[in-house]
Amino acid sequence: MPTYIHARIQALLAVLFESLRPAHALFVCAGLRCKLEPDVFRIPDICVIAGTQPKESVPDQPPLVAIEILSPDDRHSHLMRKLEEYLAWGVPNIWVIDPATRRFSTYTEIGLQNVSSFSLAGYPFELTPLDLFSRL
């Protein structure tokens, strides 16, 4: 179950992405169930889809961004499996937020790497840990 800080981060990210919606075709959703394979479903903490709201109740096309917000009870092996599944599915931006350390990471073919900010190519979006955590 998400903690208070987890839920606050989800809400703030949703507001930040939603603010881009008038000028950019983006659909943001917290806790959207996604179908990666016929029998594999994942629920990113935040899912950002380029374009309009999906027609399917359970989208089967990769989003532009999948964000995982770590909770104290998350297991490293489970997180890494989810991130690898997102990558194999074709998610171009896989982001991890660790509220305990106030760090941002991205996941790519070379693995999980800490980053100083999240940015989104083609969109006026950049977010640093200080920007995010100062709003909590």
KEFI-838024 format. One line per 5 residues: number of its first residue (from 1); for each residue x, y, z of N, C-alpha, C, CB. Coordinates in steps of 0.2 Angstrom, whole numbers, m for minus. Last residue first. Glycine has a CB too. Layout:
NUM = X/Y/Z/X/Y/Z/X/Y/Z/X/Y/Z ~ ...
END
This chain:
136 = 33/94/m7/29/90/m3/27/93/4/33/83/m1 ~ 41/103/m14/34/104/m15/30/99/m10/31/103/m22 ~ 54/98/m13/52/105/m10/45/106/m10/56/110/m13 ~ 54/87/m22/53/86/m14/52/93/m10/60/83/m12 ~ 55/93/m35/49/88/m33/49/88/m25/51/81/m35
131 = 66/101/m35/60/104/m37/54/99/m34/59/104/m45 ~ 76/92/m30/74/98/m26/68/101/m28/80/103/m27 ~ 76/83/m41/74/80/m35/72/86/m30/79/76/m31 ~ 69/91/m56/75/89/m52/72/87/m45/80/95/m50 ~ 63/91/m72/61/90/m65/67/88/m61/55/86/m63
126 = 56/97/m87/62/95/m83/61/96/m76/68/100/m85 ~ 48/99/m102/48/96/m95/55/94/m92/44/89/m95 ~ 42/102/m115/45/107/m110/45/104/m103/42/114/m111 ~ 47/89/m126/42/92/m122/46/97/m117/38/87/m118 ~ 57/83/m133/52/85/m137/46/89/m133/49/80/m140
121 = 62/73/m120/64/75/m126/57/77/m130/68/70/m130 ~ 61/77/m103/57/73/m108/59/76/m115/50/73/m107 ~ 70/73/m89/68/78/m94/65/73/m99/74/82/m97 ~ 75/73/m72/71/70/m77/69/75/m82/65/66/m74 ~ 91/75/m65/85/77/m66/82/73/m71/85/84/m69
116 = 103/68/m61/101/74/m58/95/77/m59/107/79/m59 ~ 102/50/m59/102/56/m63/100/62/m59/97/55/m69 ~ 108/33/m57/106/39/m54/107/45/m59/109/41/m47 ~ 103/20/m67/108/25/m66/105/31/m63/111/27/m73 ~ 101/3/m71/98/8/m67/104/13/m66/95/5/m61
111 = 106/m2/m88/104/m3/m81/101/3/m78/110/m5/m77 ~ 108/0/m101/114/m1/m97/113/m2/m90/119/4/m98 ~ 96/2/m107/99/m5/m108/105/m6/m104/101/m5/m116 ~ 89/10/m92/90/9/m99/93/3/m101/94/15/m102 ~ 81/20/m80/83/13/m82/83/12/m90/78/8/m79
106 = 86/33/m69/83/31/m75/85/23/m77/84/35/m81 ~ 82/40/m53/86/36/m58/82/34/m64/87/29/m54 ~ 83/52/m40/80/50/m46/85/45/m50/78/56/m51 ~ 82/53/m22/86/52/m29/81/50/m34/91/47/m28 ~ 79/53/m9/77/59/m13/82/59/m19/79/65/m9
101 = 79/42/m1/86/45/m3/85/52/m7/90/40/m6 ~ 66/39/0/70/39/6/77/42/5/71/31/7 ~ 60/40/m13/59/46/m8/63/45/m2/51/45/m6 ~ 66/38/m28/67/35/m21/66/40/m16/74/32/m21 ~ 59/34/m44/60/40/m38/61/36/m32/54/45/m38
96 = 63/31/m60/62/28/m53/64/34/m48/67/22/m52 ~ 57/29/m77/60/33/m71/58/30/m65/57/40/m72 ~ 60/26/m93/58/23/m87/61/26/m81/60/15/m88 ~ 55/30/m109/57/33/m103/55/30/m96/55/41/m103 ~ 51/21/m118/57/24/m120/60/28/m113/56/29/m125
91 = 45/4/m118/44/11/m114/51/15/m115/42/10/m107 ~ 46/m9/m123/47/m3/m128/46/4/m124/43/m4/m134 ~ 46/m20/m117/40/m18/m119/40/m12/m124/35/m17/m114 ~ 59/m20/m111/57/m25/m116/51/m23/m120/57/m32/m114 ~ 56/m10/m101/61/m9/m107/60/m14/m113/68/m10/m104
86 = 47/m17/m93/45/m10/m96/50/m9/m102/46/m4/m91 ~ 55/m27/m89/49/m29/m93/47/m22/m96/43/m31/m88 ~ 64/m21/m81/67/m25/m87/61/m26/m92/70/m31/m85 ~ 56/m16/m71/60/m11/m75/62/m15/m82/66/m8/m72 ~ 52/m28/m65/47/m23/m68/51/m19/m73/44/m19/m63
81 = 65/m33/m61/61/m37/m65/56/m32/m69/57/m43/m62 ~ 68/m23/m51/72/m24/m57/69/m28/m63/79/m27/m55 ~ 58/m25/m42/59/m19/m45/62/m20/m52/62/m13/m41 ~ 61/m38/m37/55/m37/m40/55/m30/m44/49/m36/m35 ~ 74/m36/m32/73/m40/m37/67/m39/m41/74/m48/m34
76 = 71/m26/m21/76/m24/m27/74/m29/m33/83/m25/m25 ~ 55/m24/m15/61/m28/m15/65/m27/m22/59/m36/m16 ~ 47/m12/m5/49/m14/m12/55/m18/m11/50/m8/m17 ~ 44/m6/7/43/m13/7/45/m16/0/36/m15/8 ~ 45/8/5/50/4/10/50/m3/9/48/6/17
71 = 44/11/m12/41/11/m6/46/7/m1/34/8/m6 ~ 47/21/m26/49/16/m22/46/17/m15/57/16/m21 ~ 38/23/m40/40/27/m34/41/22/m29/35/32/m32 ~ 41/23/m58/40/19/m51/42/23/m46/44/12/m52 ~ 34/28/m73/37/30/m67/35/25/m61/35/37/m65
66 = 35/28/m90/33/24/m84/37/26/m78/33/16/m86 ~ 31/37/m104/35/37/m98/31/32/m93/35/44/m95 ~ 24/33/m115/30/37/m116/34/37/m110/28/45/m118 ~ 19/16/m115/18/23/m114/24/27/m115/16/25/m106 ~ 15/3/m127/20/6/m121/18/13/m121/27/5/m123
61 = m1/m4/m128/5/m1/m131/9/3/m126/2/4/m136 ~ m12/m9/m121/m7/m14/m123/m1/m11/m127/m10/m20/m127 ~ m22/m3/m108/m18/m2/m114/m13/m7/m115/m15/5/m113 ~ m37/m6/m103/m30/m9/m101/m26/m8/m107/m31/m17/m98 ~ m47/0/m109/m47/1/m102/m40/m2/m99/m53/m3/m99
56 = m43/8/m125/m44/2/m121/m43/4/m113/m38/m3/m123 ~ m40/21/m129/m47/18/m130/m48/12/m126/m48/17/m138 ~ m31/32/m120/m31/26/m123/m39/24/m124/m27/21/m120 ~ m31/50/m122/m33/44/m118/m34/38/m122/m39/46/m114 ~ m19/55/m135/m25/56/m131/m26/50/m126/m31/57/m135
51 = m1/57/m134/m8/56/m138/m13/57/m133/m8/50/m141 ~ 9/47/m124/9/52/m129/2/51/m133/15/52/m134 ~ 6/44/m107/5/42/m114/5/48/m119/m2/38/m115 ~ 13/40/m92/12/46/m97/11/43/m104/17/51/m96 ~ 9/34/m77/10/32/m84/8/38/m88/5/26/m85
46 = 15/30/m61/13/35/m65/14/33/m72/16/42/m64 ~ 17/17/m56/14/22/m52/11/28/m56/19/25/m47 ~ 11/4/m67/16/9/m65/13/14/m60/19/13/m72 ~ 7/m11/m66/3/m5/m65/9/0/m62/m2/m6/m59 ~ 6/m24/m78/10/m20/m73/6/m14/m72/17/m19/m76
41 = 4/m41/m84/1/m35/m82/5/m31/m77/m6/m35/m80 ~ 5/m54/m94/9/m50/m90/6/m43/m90/16/m50/m93 ~ m1/m62/m104/m2/m64/m97/2/m60/m92/m1/m71/m96 ~ 1/m56/m116/m5/m58/m115/m6/m60/m108/m6/m64/m119 ~ 11/m41/m110/10/m47/m114/3/m50/m112/16/m52/m112
36 = 7/m29/m104/14/m30/m107/14/m36/m112/19/m30/m102 ~ m5/m19/m101/m5/m26/m103/2/m26/m107/m11/m29/m107 ~ m8/m9/m86/m5/m10/m93/m4/m17/m94/1/m6/m94 ~ m17/1/m76/m15/m6/m77/m14/m6/m85/m21/m11/m75 ~ m12/16/m68/m16/13/m74/m13/6/m75/m14/17/m80
31 = m8/24/m58/m10/17/m56/m14/14/m62/m15/17/m51 ~ m12/39/m64/m9/36/m59/m12/29/m58/m9/40/m52 ~ m9/46/m80/m13/42/m76/m9/39/m71/m17/37/m80 ~ m10/58/m94/m6/55/m88/m11/52/m83/m3/61/m84 ~ m7/61/m110/m12/58/m106/m9/55/m100/m17/53/m109
26 = m4/74/m122/m1/69/m117/m7/67/m112/4/72/m112 ~ 0/84/m133/m5/79/m133/m2/74/m128/m6/76/m140 ~ 2/101/m127/5/95/m130/0/89/m128/12/93/m126 ~ m5/111/m122/m1/113/m127/2/106/m131/5/117/m125 ~ m13/106/m111/m16/110/m116/m12/111/m122/m17/117/m113
21 = m4/97/m104/m9/94/m109/m12/99/m113/m14/91/m105 ~ 5/101/m95/7/101/m102/2/99/m107/13/96/m102 ~ m2/99/m83/m1/106/m85/2/106/m92/4/109/m80 ~ 0/85/m81/m7/88/m84/m6/95/m86/m12/87/m78 ~ 12/84/m76/11/82/m83/5/84/m86/11/74/m83
16 = 10/90/m63/15/93/m68/14/91/m75/22/91/m65 ~ 0/82/m58/m2/89/m59/3/92/m64/m2/93/m53 ~ 7/70/m57/1/70/m61/m1/77/m63/m5/67/m58 ~ 16/73/m48/18/71/m55/12/72/m59/21/64/m55 ~ 8/75/m37/12/81/m39/14/79/m47/18/82/m35
11 = 3/62/m35/m2/68/m36/2/74/m39/m5/70/m30 ~ 15/55/m32/10/53/m38/6/59/m40/6/47/m36 ~ 18/61/m20/23/62/m26/19/60/m32/29/57/m25 ~ 8/58/m12/9/65/m13/13/65/m20/13/68/m7 ~ 10/44/m11/3/46/m14/4/54/m16/m3/46/m9
6 = 22/43/m5/21/40/m11/15/43/m15/20/32/m10 ~ 19/49/7/24/53/3/23/50/m4/31/52/6 ~ 10/39/13/7/46/11/12/50/6/7/50/18 ~ 12/24/4/13/28/9/10/35/8/20/29/12 ~ 3/11/m4/7/17/m5/7/21/2/5/22/m10
1 = 4/m6/0/0/0/0/4/6/0/m5/0/6
END
